[in-house]
Amino acid sequence: MNTIFTIMSIISVIGIILVWCSFWKNLKQLTIFQKTSLLITSVGILIPFIVGFINGFLGH
């Protein structure tokens, strides 16, 4: 089960990086709501990834 969570976490981080790369050229054209949702989604994905990464190193 931990393997599934690890793989999905990595896929989510790759996905958010791809989303940021796809919007980078047109970032000024996005509305404030779109920018805010992109930021909140990024934080929601990256925080569990970073916490899990740190816990993985501390646990071993």
C-alpha distance matrix in Angstrom:
0.0 3.8 5.3 5.2 6.6 8.8 10.1 10.9 12.4 14.6 15.6 16.6 18.7 20.3 21.1 22.8 24.7 25.9 27.0 29.0 30.6 31.6 33.2 34.8 38.2 38.6 37.2 40.7 41.0 38.0 38.9 37.9 35.5 33.7 33.6 32.3 29.5 28.6 28.6 26.6 23.9 23.9 23.6 20.9 18.7 20.0 19.9 16.1 15.8 18.5 17.4 14.0 15.9 18.4 16.1 14.4 18.0 19.3 16.6 17.6
3.8 0.0 3.8 5.4 5.1 6.1 8.6 9.9 10.4 12.4 14.2 15.2 16.6 18.5 19.8 21.1 22.8 24.4 25.6 27.2 28.8 30.3 31.8 33.0 36.5 37.1 35.6 39.1 39.7 36.8 37.7 36.6 34.4 32.6 32.1 30.8 28.3 27.1 26.8 25.0 22.5 21.9 21.5 19.1 16.8 17.4 17.2 13.5 12.9 15.2 14.2 10.5 12.2 14.7 12.5 10.7 14.3 15.7 13.3 14.3
5.3 3.8 0.0 3.8 5.4 5.0 6.1 8.5 9.8 10.7 12.3 14.1 15.5 16.7 18.2 20.1 21.4 22.7 24.3 26.0 27.2 28.6 30.5 31.7 35.1 35.9 34.7 38.3 38.9 36.2 37.5 36.7 34.6 32.5 32.0 31.2 28.6 27.0 27.0 25.6 22.8 22.0 22.1 20.0 17.1 17.7 18.3 14.9 13.3 15.9 15.7 12.0 12.8 15.8 14.4 11.9 15.1 17.2 15.2 15.4
5.2 5.4 3.8 0.0 3.8 5.4 5.2 6.1 8.4 10.0 10.5 12.1 14.3 15.4 16.2 18.3 20.0 21.0 22.3 24.4 25.7 26.7 28.6 30.1 33.4 34.0 32.8 36.4 36.7 33.9 35.1 34.4 32.1 30.0 29.9 29.1 26.2 24.8 25.2 23.7 20.6 20.3 20.7 18.3 15.5 16.8 17.7 14.3 13.1 16.4 16.3 12.9 14.3 17.5 16.3 14.4 17.8 19.8 18.0 18.7
6.6 5.1 5.4 3.8 0.0 3.8 5.6 5.2 6.0 8.6 9.9 10.4 12.3 14.2 15.0 16.4 18.4 19.9 20.8 22.6 24.3 25.5 27.0 28.4 31.9 32.3 30.8 34.3 34.8 31.8 32.8 31.8 29.6 27.7 27.4 26.3 23.6 22.3 22.3 20.6 17.8 17.4 17.4 14.9 12.4 13.6 14.1 10.5 9.8 13.1 12.8 9.6 11.5 14.6 13.4 12.2 15.7 17.5 16.0 17.4
8.8 6.1 5.0 5.4 3.8 0.0 3.8 5.5 5.1 6.3 8.7 9.9 10.8 12.5 14.2 15.6 16.8 18.6 20.1 21.5 22.9 24.5 26.2 27.2 30.6 31.5 30.1 33.7 34.4 31.7 33.0 32.1 30.2 28.1 27.4 26.6 24.2 22.4 22.2 21.0 18.3 17.1 17.3 15.5 12.4 12.7 13.6 10.5 8.5 11.3 11.8 8.4 9.1 12.6 12.0 10.1 13.2 15.6 14.6 15.3
10.1 8.6 6.1 5.2 5.6 3.8 0.0 3.8 5.4 5.2 6.2 8.6 10.1 10.7 12.2 14.4 15.6 16.6 18.4 20.3 21.2 22.6 24.6 25.8 29.1 30.0 29.0 32.7 33.2 30.7 32.3 31.8 29.9 27.4 27.0 26.6 24.0 22.0 22.3 21.5 18.4 17.3 18.2 16.5 13.1 13.9 15.6 12.9 10.6 13.7 14.8 11.8 12.0 15.7 15.6 13.6 16.3 19.1 18.1 18.5
10.9 9.9 8.5 6.1 5.2 5.5 3.8 0.0 3.8 5.4 5.0 6.0 8.6 9.8 10.2 12.2 14.2 15.1 16.2 18.4 19.8 20.8 22.5 24.1 27.4 27.9 26.8 30.4 30.7 27.9 29.3 28.8 26.7 24.3 24.1 23.6 20.8 19.1 19.7 18.6 15.3 14.8 15.9 13.7 10.5 12.2 14.0 11.3 9.8 13.4 14.5 12.0 13.0 16.6 16.5 15.3 18.2 20.6 19.8 20.8
12.4 10.4 9.8 8.4 6.0 5.1 5.4 3.8 0.0 3.8 5.4 5.1 6.3 8.7 9.8 10.7 12.5 14.3 15.3 16.8 18.5 20.0 21.4 22.6 26.1 26.7 25.2 28.7 29.4 26.7 27.9 27.0 25.2 23.0 22.3 21.6 19.2 17.3 17.3 16.3 13.3 12.3 12.9 11.1 7.8 8.7 10.4 8.0 6.0 9.7 11.1 9.0 9.9 13.4 13.8 12.9 15.7 18.0 17.8 19.0
14.6 12.4 10.7 10.0 8.6 6.3 5.2 5.4 3.8 0.0 3.8 5.4 5.2 6.2 8.6 10.1 10.7 12.4 14.3 15.6 16.7 18.5 20.3 21.1 24.5 25.6 24.4 28.1 28.9 26.6 28.3 27.7 26.2 23.7 22.7 22.6 20.4 18.0 18.0 17.8 14.8 13.0 14.3 13.4 9.7 9.7 12.2 10.6 7.5 10.5 12.7 10.7 10.3 14.0 15.1 13.6 15.7 18.7 18.7 19.3
15.6 14.2 12.3 10.5 9.9 8.7 6.2 5.0 5.4 3.8 0.0 3.8 5.5 5.1 6.1 8.7 9.9 10.5 12.3 14.4 15.3 16.4 18.5 19.9 23.0 23.9 23.1 26.8 27.2 24.9 26.7 26.6 24.9 22.1 21.7 21.9 19.3 16.8 17.7 17.6 14.1 13.0 15.0 13.8 10.2 11.3 14.2 12.8 10.4 13.6 15.8 14.0 13.9 17.6 18.6 17.2 19.5 22.4 22.3 22.9
16.6 15.2 14.1 12.1 10.4 9.9 8.6 6.0 5.1 5.4 3.8 0.0 3.8 5.4 4.9 6.2 8.6 9.8 10.5 12.4 14.2 15.2 16.7 18.2 21.6 22.0 20.8 24.4 24.8 22.1 23.7 23.3 21.5 18.9 18.4 18.3 15.7 13.4 14.2 13.8 10.4 9.5 11.5 10.2 6.7 8.5 11.5 10.5 8.8 12.1 14.3 13.2 13.7 17.1 18.1 17.6 19.9 22.4 22.6 23.7
18.7 16.6 15.5 14.3 12.3 10.8 10.1 8.6 6.3 5.2 5.5 3.8 0.0 3.8 5.3 5.2 6.2 8.6 9.9 10.7 12.4 14.3 15.6 16.4 20.0 20.9 19.4 23.0 24.0 21.6 23.3 22.7 21.5 18.9 17.7 17.8 15.8 13.1 13.2 13.5 10.6 8.4 10.3 10.2 6.6 6.6 10.2 10.1 7.6 10.1 13.0 12.5 12.1 15.3 17.1 16.6 18.4 20.9 21.7 22.7
20.3 18.5 16.7 15.4 14.2 12.5 10.7 9.8 8.7 6.2 5.1 5.4 3.8 0.0 3.8 5.6 5.1 6.3 8.7 10.1 10.6 12.3 14.5 15.3 18.5 19.8 19.0 22.7 23.5 21.6 23.8 23.8 22.7 19.7 18.7 19.5 17.5 14.4 15.1 16.1 13.0 10.9 13.5 13.6 10.1 10.3 13.9 13.9 11.1 13.4 16.5 15.7 14.8 18.2 20.1 19.1 20.6 23.6 24.3 24.8
21.1 19.8 18.2 16.2 15.0 14.2 12.2 10.2 9.8 8.6 6.1 4.9 5.3 3.8 0.0 3.8 5.4 5.1 6.2 8.7 9.8 10.5 12.5 14.2 17.3 17.9 17.2 21.0 21.2 19.0 21.2 21.4 20.0 16.8 16.5 17.3 14.9 12.0 13.6 14.3 10.9 9.8 12.9 12.7 9.6 11.0 14.6 14.6 12.7 15.3 18.1 17.5 17.4 20.6 22.2 21.6 23.5 26.1 26.7 27.6
22.8 21.1 20.1 18.3 16.4 15.6 14.4 12.2 10.7 10.1 8.7 6.2 5.2 5.6 3.8 0.0 3.8 5.4 5.0 6.2 8.6 9.8 10.7 12.1 15.5 16.0 14.6 18.3 18.9 16.5 18.5 18.3 17.1 14.1 13.2 14.0 12.0 8.8 9.9 11.1 8.1 6.3 9.8 10.2 7.7 8.7 12.4 13.3 11.8 13.9 16.8 17.0 16.9 19.7 21.6 21.6 23.2 25.6 26.6 27.8
24.7 22.8 21.4 20.0 18.4 16.8 15.6 14.2 12.5 10.7 9.9 8.6 6.2 5.1 5.4 3.8 0.0 3.8 5.4 5.2 6.2 8.6 10.1 10.4 13.9 15.2 14.1 17.8 18.9 17.2 19.6 19.6 19.1 16.0 14.5 15.9 14.6 10.9 11.7 13.6 11.2 8.6 11.8 13.1 10.5 10.2 14.0 15.2 13.1 14.5 17.9 18.1 17.2 20.0 22.4 22.0 23.2 25.8 27.1 27.9
25.9 24.4 22.7 21.0 19.9 18.6 16.6 15.1 14.3 12.4 10.5 9.8 8.6 6.3 5.1 5.4 3.8 0.0 3.8 5.5 5.0 6.1 8.7 9.8 12.6 13.9 13.7 17.5 18.0 16.5 19.3 20.0 19.5 15.9 15.2 17.1 15.4 11.9 13.6 15.6 12.9 11.2 14.7 15.6 13.0 13.5 17.3 18.2 16.1 17.9 21.2 21.1 20.3 23.3 25.5 24.9 26.2 29.1 30.1 30.8
27.0 25.6 24.3 22.3 20.8 20.1 18.4 16.2 15.3 14.3 12.3 10.5 9.9 8.7 6.2 5.0 5.4 3.8 0.0 3.8 5.4 5.2 6.3 8.5 11.5 11.7 11.2 14.9 15.1 13.2 15.8 16.5 15.8 12.2 11.8 13.7 11.9 8.6 11.0 13.0 10.4 9.5 13.2 14.0 12.3 13.3 16.9 18.1 16.7 18.6 21.6 21.9 21.7 24.5 26.5 26.4 27.9 30.4 31.5 32.5
29.0 27.2 26.0 24.4 22.6 21.5 20.3 18.4 16.8 15.6 14.4 12.4 10.7 10.1 8.7 6.2 5.2 5.5 3.8 0.0 3.8 5.5 5.3 5.9 9.5 10.2 8.9 12.7 13.7 12.2 14.9 15.2 15.2 11.9 10.4 12.6 11.9 8.1 9.5 12.4 10.8 8.9 12.4 14.2 12.8 12.9 16.3 18.3 16.9 18.0 21.2 22.1 21.5 23.9 26.3 26.5 27.6 29.9 31.4 32.5
30.6 28.8 27.2 25.7 24.3 22.9 21.2 19.8 18.5 16.7 15.3 14.2 12.4 10.6 9.8 8.6 6.2 5.0 5.4 3.8 0.0 3.8 5.5 5.2 8.0 9.9 9.9 13.5 14.6 13.9 17.1 18.0 18.3 14.9 13.5 16.1 15.5 11.8 13.3 16.2 14.5 12.5 15.9 17.7 15.8 15.7 19.3 21.0 19.1 20.2 23.6 24.2 23.2 25.7 28.3 28.0 28.9 31.6 33.1 33.8
31.6 30.3 28.6 26.7 25.5 24.5 22.6 20.8 20.0 18.5 16.4 15.2 14.3 12.3 10.5 9.8 8.6 6.1 5.2 5.5 3.8 0.0 3.8 5.7 7.3 8.3 9.2 12.8 12.8 12.3 15.6 17.2 17.3 13.6 13.1 16.1 15.1 11.8 14.2 16.9 15.0 13.9 17.6 18.9 17.3 17.9 21.4 22.9 21.3 22.8 26.1 26.5 25.8 28.5 30.9 30.6 31.8 34.5 35.7 36.5
33.2 31.8 30.5 28.6 27.0 26.2 24.6 22.5 21.4 20.3 18.5 16.7 15.6 14.5 12.5 10.7 10.1 8.7 6.3 5.3 5.5 3.8 0.0 3.8 5.7 5.4 5.6 9.2 9.4 8.6 12.0 13.6 14.1 10.5 9.8 13.1 12.7 9.7 12.0 15.0 13.9 13.0 16.5 18.1 17.2 17.8 21.1 23.0 21.9 23.2 26.3 27.1 26.7 29.1 31.5 31.7 32.8 35.2 36.7 37.8
34.8 33.0 31.7 30.1 28.4 27.2 25.8 24.1 22.6 21.1 19.9 18.2 16.4 15.3 14.2 12.1 10.4 9.8 8.5 5.9 5.2 5.7 3.8 0.0 3.8 5.6 5.2 8.6 10.1 10.2 13.6 14.7 15.9 12.8 11.0 14.3 14.7 11.5 12.8 16.3 15.6 14.0 17.0 19.3 18.4 18.2 21.4 23.7 22.3 23.0 26.3 27.4 26.6 28.7 31.5 31.7 32.4 34.8 36.6 37.5
38.2 36.5 35.1 33.4 31.9 30.6 29.1 27.4 26.1 24.5 23.0 21.6 20.0 18.5 17.3 15.5 13.9 12.6 11.5 9.5 8.0 7.3 5.7 3.8 0.0 3.8 5.7 7.9 9.0 10.4 14.1 15.9 17.5 14.5 13.2 16.8 17.4 14.5 16.1 19.6 19.0 17.7 20.7 23.0 22.1 22.0 25.2 27.5 26.1 26.8 30.2 31.2 30.3 32.4 35.2 35.4 36.0 38.5 40.3 41.1
38.6 37.1 35.9 34.0 32.3 31.5 30.0 27.9 26.7 25.6 23.9 22.0 20.9 19.8 17.9 16.0 15.2 13.9 11.7 10.2 9.9 8.3 5.4 5.6 3.8 0.0 3.8 5.5 5.4 6.9 10.7 13.0 14.6 11.6 11.0 14.8 15.3 13.1 15.1 18.4 18.0 17.4 20.4 22.4 22.1 22.5 25.4 27.8 26.8 27.7 30.8 32.0 31.6 33.6 36.2 36.6 37.5 39.8 41.5 42.6
37.2 35.6 34.7 32.8 30.8 30.1 29.0 26.8 25.2 24.4 23.1 20.8 19.4 19.0 17.2 14.6 14.1 13.7 11.2 8.9 9.9 9.2 5.6 5.2 5.7 3.8 0.0 3.8 5.4 5.5 8.8 10.2 12.1 9.5 7.8 11.6 12.7 10.5 11.9 15.3 15.5 14.8 17.5 19.7 19.8 20.0 22.7 25.3 24.6 25.2 28.2 29.7 29.4 31.2 33.8 34.5 35.3 37.3 39.2 40.5
40.7 39.1 38.3 36.4 34.3 33.7 32.7 30.4 28.7 28.1 26.8 24.4 23.0 22.7 21.0 18.3 17.8 17.5 14.9 12.7 13.5 12.8 9.2 8.6 7.9 5.5 3.8 0.0 3.8 5.6 8.0 9.5 12.3 10.7 9.2 12.7 14.6 13.1 14.1 17.5 18.2 17.8 20.1 22.5 22.9 23.0 25.4 28.2 27.8 28.2 31.0 32.8 32.5 34.1 36.7 37.6 38.4 40.3 42.3 43.7
41.0 39.7 38.9 36.7 34.8 34.4 33.2 30.7 29.4 28.9 27.2 24.8 24.0 23.5 21.2 18.9 18.9 18.0 15.1 13.7 14.6 12.8 9.4 10.1 9.0 5.4 5.4 3.8 0.0 3.8 6.5 9.4 11.5 9.7 9.7 13.2 14.4 13.5 15.3 18.2 18.6 18.8 21.4 23.3 23.7 24.4 26.9 29.4 29.2 30.0 32.7 34.3 34.2 36.0 38.4 39.3 40.3 42.2 44.0 45.5
38.0 36.8 36.2 33.9 31.8 31.7 30.7 27.9 26.7 26.6 24.9 22.1 21.6 21.6 19.0 16.5 17.2 16.5 13.2 12.2 13.9 12.3 8.6 10.2 10.4 6.9 5.5 5.6 3.8 0.0 3.8 6.6 8.0 5.9 6.4 9.8 10.7 10.1 12.2 14.8 15.2 15.9 18.3 19.9 20.7 21.7 24.0 26.4 26.4 27.4 29.9 31.4 31.7 33.5 35.7 36.7 38.0 39.7 41.3 43.0
38.9 37.7 37.5 35.1 32.8 33.0 32.3 29.3 27.9 28.3 26.7 23.7 23.3 23.8 21.2 18.5 19.6 19.3 15.8 14.9 17.1 15.6 12.0 13.6 14.1 10.7 8.8 8.0 6.5 3.8 0.0 3.8 5.4 5.2 6.3 8.6 10.0 10.7 12.4 14.3 15.5 16.7 18.6 20.0 21.4 22.5 24.3 26.8 27.3 28.3 30.4 32.2 32.8 34.4 36.4 37.7 39.1 40.5 42.1 44.1
37.9 36.6 36.7 34.4 31.8 32.1 31.8 28.8 27.0 27.7 26.6 23.3 22.7 23.8 21.4 18.3 19.6 20.0 16.5 15.2 18.0 17.2 13.6 14.7 15.9 13.0 10.2 9.5 9.4 6.6 3.8 0.0 3.8 5.5 5.1 6.0 8.5 9.8 10.5 12.1 14.1 15.2 16.4 18.1 19.9 20.9 22.2 24.9 25.8 26.4 28.2 30.3 31.1 32.3 34.3 35.9 37.2 38.4 40.1 42.2
35.5 34.4 34.6 32.1 29.6 30.2 29.9 26.7 25.2 26.2 24.9 21.5 21.5 22.7 20.0 17.1 19.1 19.5 15.8 15.2 18.3 17.3 14.1 15.9 17.5 14.6 12.1 12.3 11.5 8.0 5.4 3.8 0.0 3.8 5.5 5.0 6.1 8.5 9.8 10.4 12.0 14.0 15.3 16.1 18.2 19.7 21.0 23.2 24.4 25.5 27.0 28.9 30.0 31.5 33.0 34.6 36.3 37.4 38.8 41.1
33.7 32.6 32.5 30.0 27.7 28.1 27.4 24.3 23.0 23.7 22.1 18.9 18.9 19.7 16.8 14.1 16.0 15.9 12.2 11.9 14.9 13.6 10.5 12.8 14.5 11.6 9.5 10.7 9.7 5.9 5.2 5.5 3.8 0.0 3.8 5.4 5.2 6.1 8.6 9.9 10.5 12.2 14.3 15.2 16.5 18.1 20.0 22.1 22.7 24.1 26.0 27.6 28.4 30.2 31.9 33.1 34.8 36.3 37.6 39.6
33.6 32.1 32.0 29.9 27.4 27.4 27.0 24.1 22.3 22.7 21.7 18.4 17.7 18.7 16.5 13.2 14.5 15.2 11.8 10.4 13.5 13.1 9.8 11.0 13.2 11.0 7.8 9.2 9.7 6.4 6.3 5.1 5.5 3.8 0.0 3.8 5.5 5.1 6.2 8.6 9.9 10.6 12.4 14.2 15.5 16.3 18.1 20.7 21.2 22.0 24.2 26.0 26.6 28.1 30.1 31.4 32.8 34.2 35.8 37.8
32.3 30.8 31.2 29.1 26.3 26.6 26.6 23.6 21.6 22.6 21.9 18.3 17.8 19.5 17.3 14.0 15.9 17.1 13.7 12.6 16.1 16.1 13.1 14.3 16.8 14.8 11.6 12.7 13.2 9.8 8.6 6.0 5.0 5.4 3.8 0.0 3.8 5.4 5.1 6.1 8.5 9.8 10.6 12.1 14.2 15.2 16.3 18.9 20.0 20.7 22.4 24.5 25.5 26.7 28.4 30.1 31.6 32.7 34.2 36.5
29.5 28.3 28.6 26.2 23.6 24.2 24.0 20.8 19.2 20.4 19.3 15.7 15.8 17.5 14.9 12.0 14.6 15.4 11.9 11.9 15.5 15.1 12.7 14.7 17.4 15.3 12.7 14.6 14.4 10.7 10.0 8.5 6.1 5.2 5.5 3.8 0.0 3.8 5.4 5.1 6.0 8.4 9.9 10.3 12.2 14.0 15.4 17.4 18.5 19.9 21.4 23.0 24.3 25.9 27.4 28.8 30.6 31.8 33.0 35.3
28.6 27.1 27.0 24.8 22.3 22.4 22.0 19.1 17.3 18.0 16.8 13.4 13.1 14.4 12.0 8.8 10.9 11.9 8.6 8.1 11.8 11.8 9.7 11.5 14.5 13.1 10.5 13.1 13.5 10.1 10.7 9.8 8.5 6.1 5.1 5.4 3.8 0.0 3.8 5.6 5.2 6.1 8.7 9.9 10.7 12.1 14.2 16.3 16.7 18.0 20.2 21.6 22.4 24.2 26.0 27.1 28.7 30.3 31.6 33.6
28.6 26.8 27.0 25.2 22.3 22.2 22.3 19.7 17.3 18.0 17.7 14.2 13.2 15.1 13.6 9.9 11.7 13.6 11.0 9.5 13.3 14.2 12.0 12.8 16.1 15.1 11.9 14.1 15.3 12.2 12.4 10.5 9.8 8.6 6.2 5.1 5.4 3.8 0.0 3.8 5.4 5.1 6.2 8.5 10.0 10.4 12.0 14.7 15.4 16.0 18.0 20.0 20.7 22.0 24.0 25.5 26.8 28.1 29.7 31.8
26.6 25.0 25.6 23.7 20.6 21.0 21.5 18.6 16.3 17.8 17.6 13.8 13.5 16.1 14.3 11.1 13.6 15.6 13.0 12.4 16.2 16.9 15.0 16.3 19.6 18.4 15.3 17.5 18.2 14.8 14.3 12.1 10.4 9.9 8.6 6.1 5.1 5.6 3.8 0.0 3.8 5.4 5.2 6.0 8.6 9.9 10.6 12.9 14.4 15.4 16.7 18.6 20.0 21.2 22.7 24.4 26.1 27.1 28.4 30.8
23.9 22.5 22.8 20.6 17.8 18.3 18.4 15.3 13.3 14.8 14.1 10.4 10.6 13.0 10.9 8.1 11.2 12.9 10.4 10.8 14.5 15.0 13.9 15.6 19.0 18.0 15.5 18.2 18.6 15.2 15.5 14.1 12.0 10.5 9.9 8.5 6.0 5.2 5.4 3.8 0.0 3.8 5.5 5.0 6.2 8.6 10.2 11.7 12.7 14.4 16.0 17.3 18.6 20.5 21.8 23.0 25.0 26.3 27.3 29.5
23.9 21.9 22.0 20.3 17.4 17.1 17.3 14.8 12.3 13.0 13.0 9.5 8.4 10.9 9.8 6.3 8.6 11.2 9.5 8.9 12.5 13.9 13.0 14.0 17.7 17.4 14.8 17.8 18.8 15.9 16.7 15.2 14.0 12.2 10.6 9.8 8.4 6.1 5.1 5.4 3.8 0.0 3.8 5.4 5.2 6.0 8.4 10.6 10.7 11.9 14.2 15.6 16.2 18.1 20.0 21.0 22.6 24.2 25.5 27.5
23.6 21.5 22.1 20.7 17.4 17.3 18.2 15.9 12.9 14.3 15.0 11.5 10.3 13.5 12.9 9.8 11.8 14.7 13.2 12.4 15.9 17.6 16.5 17.0 20.7 20.4 17.5 20.1 21.4 18.3 18.6 16.4 15.3 14.3 12.4 10.6 9.9 8.7 6.2 5.2 5.5 3.8 0.0 3.8 5.4 5.1 5.8 8.7 9.8 10.3 11.9 14.0 15.0 16.2 17.9 19.5 21.1 22.1 23.6 25.9
20.9 19.1 20.0 18.3 14.9 15.5 16.5 13.7 11.1 13.4 13.8 10.2 10.2 13.6 12.7 10.2 13.1 15.6 14.0 14.2 17.7 18.9 18.1 19.3 23.0 22.4 19.7 22.5 23.3 19.9 20.0 18.1 16.1 15.2 14.2 12.1 10.3 9.9 8.5 6.0 5.0 5.4 3.8 0.0 3.8 5.8 5.9 7.1 9.1 10.7 11.5 13.0 14.8 16.3 17.3 18.9 21.0 22.0 22.9 25.3
18.7 16.8 17.1 15.5 12.4 12.4 13.1 10.5 7.8 9.7 10.2 6.7 6.6 10.1 9.6 7.7 10.5 13.0 12.3 12.8 15.8 17.3 17.2 18.4 22.1 22.1 19.8 22.9 23.7 20.7 21.4 19.9 18.2 16.5 15.5 14.2 12.2 10.7 10.0 8.6 6.2 5.2 5.4 3.8 0.0 3.8 5.8 6.1 6.6 9.0 10.6 11.2 12.6 14.8 16.0 16.8 19.0 20.6 21.3 23.4
20.0 17.4 17.7 16.8 13.6 12.7 13.9 12.2 8.7 9.7 11.3 8.5 6.6 10.3 11.0 8.7 10.2 13.5 13.3 12.9 15.7 17.9 17.8 18.2 22.0 22.5 20.0 23.0 24.4 21.7 22.5 20.9 19.7 18.1 16.3 15.2 14.0 12.1 10.4 9.9 8.6 6.0 5.1 5.8 3.8 0.0 3.8 5.7 5.0 6.0 8.5 9.8 10.3 12.2 14.1 15.1 16.7 18.3 19.6 21.5
19.9 17.2 18.3 17.7 14.1 13.6 15.6 14.0 10.4 12.2 14.2 11.5 10.2 13.9 14.6 12.4 14.0 17.3 16.9 16.3 19.3 21.4 21.1 21.4 25.2 25.4 22.7 25.4 26.9 24.0 24.3 22.2 21.0 20.0 18.1 16.3 15.4 14.2 12.0 10.6 10.2 8.4 5.8 5.9 5.8 3.8 0.0 3.8 5.4 5.2 6.1 8.5 9.8 10.7 12.1 14.0 15.6 16.5 17.9 20.3
16.1 13.5 14.9 14.3 10.5 10.5 12.9 11.3 8.0 10.6 12.8 10.5 10.1 13.9 14.6 13.3 15.2 18.2 18.1 18.3 21.0 22.9 23.0 23.7 27.5 27.8 25.3 28.2 29.4 26.4 26.8 24.9 23.2 22.1 20.7 18.9 17.4 16.3 14.7 12.9 11.7 10.6 8.7 7.1 6.1 5.7 3.8 0.0 3.8 5.5 5.1 5.9 8.3 9.9 10.3 11.8 14.2 15.1 15.7 18.2
15.8 12.9 13.3 13.1 9.8 8.5 10.6 9.8 6.0 7.5 10.4 8.8 7.6 11.1 12.7 11.8 13.1 16.1 16.7 16.9 19.1 21.3 21.9 22.3 26.1 26.8 24.6 27.8 29.2 26.4 27.3 25.8 24.4 22.7 21.2 20.0 18.5 16.7 15.4 14.4 12.7 10.7 9.8 9.1 6.6 5.0 5.4 3.8 0.0 3.8 5.6 5.2 6.0 8.7 9.9 10.4 12.5 14.3 15.1 16.9
18.5 15.2 15.9 16.4 13.1 11.3 13.7 13.4 9.7 10.5 13.6 12.1 10.1 13.4 15.3 13.9 14.5 17.9 18.6 18.0 20.2 22.8 23.2 23.0 26.8 27.7 25.2 28.2 30.0 27.4 28.3 26.4 25.5 24.1 22.0 20.7 19.9 18.0 16.0 15.4 14.4 11.9 10.3 10.7 9.0 6.0 5.2 5.5 3.8 0.0 3.8 5.5 5.0 6.2 8.6 9.8 10.9 12.3 14.0 15.9
17.4 14.2 15.7 16.3 12.8 11.8 14.8 14.5 11.1 12.7 15.8 14.3 13.0 16.5 18.1 16.8 17.9 21.2 21.6 21.2 23.6 26.1 26.3 26.3 30.2 30.8 28.2 31.0 32.7 29.9 30.4 28.2 27.0 26.0 24.2 22.4 21.4 20.2 18.0 16.7 16.0 14.2 11.9 11.5 10.6 8.5 6.1 5.1 5.6 3.8 0.0 3.8 5.4 5.2 6.1 8.5 10.1 10.5 11.9 14.5
14.0 10.5 12.0 12.9 9.6 8.4 11.8 12.0 9.0 10.7 14.0 13.2 12.5 15.7 17.5 17.0 18.1 21.1 21.9 22.1 24.2 26.5 27.1 27.4 31.2 32.0 29.7 32.8 34.3 31.4 32.2 30.3 28.9 27.6 26.0 24.5 23.0 21.6 20.0 18.6 17.3 15.6 14.0 13.0 11.2 9.8 8.5 5.9 5.2 5.5 3.8 0.0 3.8 5.5 5.0 5.9 8.7 9.8 10.1 12.4
15.9 12.2 12.8 14.3 11.5 9.1 12.0 13.0 9.9 10.3 13.9 13.7 12.1 14.8 17.4 16.9 17.2 20.3 21.7 21.5 23.2 25.8 26.7 26.6 30.3 31.6 29.4 32.5 34.2 31.7 32.8 31.1 30.0 28.4 26.6 25.5 24.3 22.4 20.7 20.0 18.6 16.2 15.0 14.8 12.6 10.3 9.8 8.3 6.0 5.0 5.4 3.8 0.0 3.8 5.5 5.1 6.5 8.8 10.0 11.3
18.4 14.7 15.8 17.5 14.6 12.6 15.7 16.6 13.4 14.0 17.6 17.1 15.3 18.2 20.6 19.7 20.0 23.3 24.5 23.9 25.7 28.5 29.1 28.7 32.4 33.6 31.2 34.1 36.0 33.5 34.4 32.3 31.5 30.2 28.1 26.7 25.9 24.2 22.0 21.2 20.5 18.1 16.2 16.3 14.8 12.2 10.7 9.9 8.7 6.2 5.2 5.5 3.8 0.0 3.8 5.4 5.3 6.2 8.5 10.3
16.1 12.5 14.4 16.3 13.4 12.0 15.6 16.5 13.8 15.1 18.6 18.1 17.1 20.1 22.2 21.6 22.4 25.5 26.5 26.3 28.3 30.9 31.5 31.5 35.2 36.2 33.8 36.7 38.4 35.7 36.4 34.3 33.0 31.9 30.1 28.4 27.4 26.0 24.0 22.7 21.8 20.0 17.9 17.3 16.0 14.1 12.1 10.3 9.9 8.6 6.1 5.0 5.5 3.8 0.0 3.8 5.4 5.0 5.8 8.6
14.4 10.7 11.9 14.4 12.2 10.1 13.6 15.3 12.9 13.6 17.2 17.6 16.6 19.1 21.6 21.6 22.0 24.9 26.4 26.5 28.0 30.6 31.7 31.7 35.4 36.6 34.5 37.6 39.3 36.7 37.7 35.9 34.6 33.1 31.4 30.1 28.8 27.1 25.5 24.4 23.0 21.0 19.5 18.9 16.8 15.1 14.0 11.8 10.4 9.8 8.5 5.9 5.1 5.4 3.8 0.0 3.8 5.5 5.2 6.5
18.0 14.3 15.1 17.8 15.7 13.2 16.3 18.2 15.7 15.7 19.5 19.9 18.4 20.6 23.5 23.2 23.2 26.2 27.9 27.6 28.9 31.8 32.8 32.4 36.0 37.5 35.3 38.4 40.3 38.0 39.1 37.2 36.3 34.8 32.8 31.6 30.6 28.7 26.8 26.1 25.0 22.6 21.1 21.0 19.0 16.7 15.6 14.2 12.5 10.9 10.1 8.7 6.5 5.3 5.4 3.8 0.0 3.8 5.5 5.6
19.3 15.7 17.2 19.8 17.5 15.6 19.1 20.6 18.0 18.7 22.4 22.4 20.9 23.6 26.1 25.6 25.8 29.1 30.4 29.9 31.6 34.5 35.2 34.8 38.5 39.8 37.3 40.3 42.2 39.7 40.5 38.4 37.4 36.3 34.2 32.7 31.8 30.3 28.1 27.1 26.3 24.2 22.1 22.0 20.6 18.3 16.5 15.1 14.3 12.3 10.5 9.8 8.8 6.2 5.0 5.5 3.8 0.0 3.8 5.6
16.6 13.3 15.2 18.0 16.0 14.6 18.1 19.8 17.8 18.7 22.3 22.6 21.7 24.3 26.7 26.6 27.1 30.1 31.5 31.4 33.1 35.7 36.7 36.6 40.3 41.5 39.2 42.3 44.0 41.3 42.1 40.1 38.8 37.6 35.8 34.2 33.0 31.6 29.7 28.4 27.3 25.5 23.6 22.9 21.3 19.6 17.9 15.7 15.1 14.0 11.9 10.1 10.0 8.5 5.8 5.2 5.5 3.8 0.0 3.8
17.6 14.3 15.4 18.7 17.4 15.3 18.5 20.8 19.0 19.3 22.9 23.7 22.7 24.8 27.6 27.8 27.9 30.8 32.5 32.5 33.8 36.5 37.8 37.5 41.1 42.6 40.5 43.7 45.5 43.0 44.1 42.2 41.1 39.6 37.8 36.5 35.3 33.6 31.8 30.8 29.5 27.5 25.9 25.3 23.4 21.5 20.3 18.2 16.9 15.9 14.5 12.4 11.3 10.3 8.6 6.5 5.6 5.6 3.8 0.0
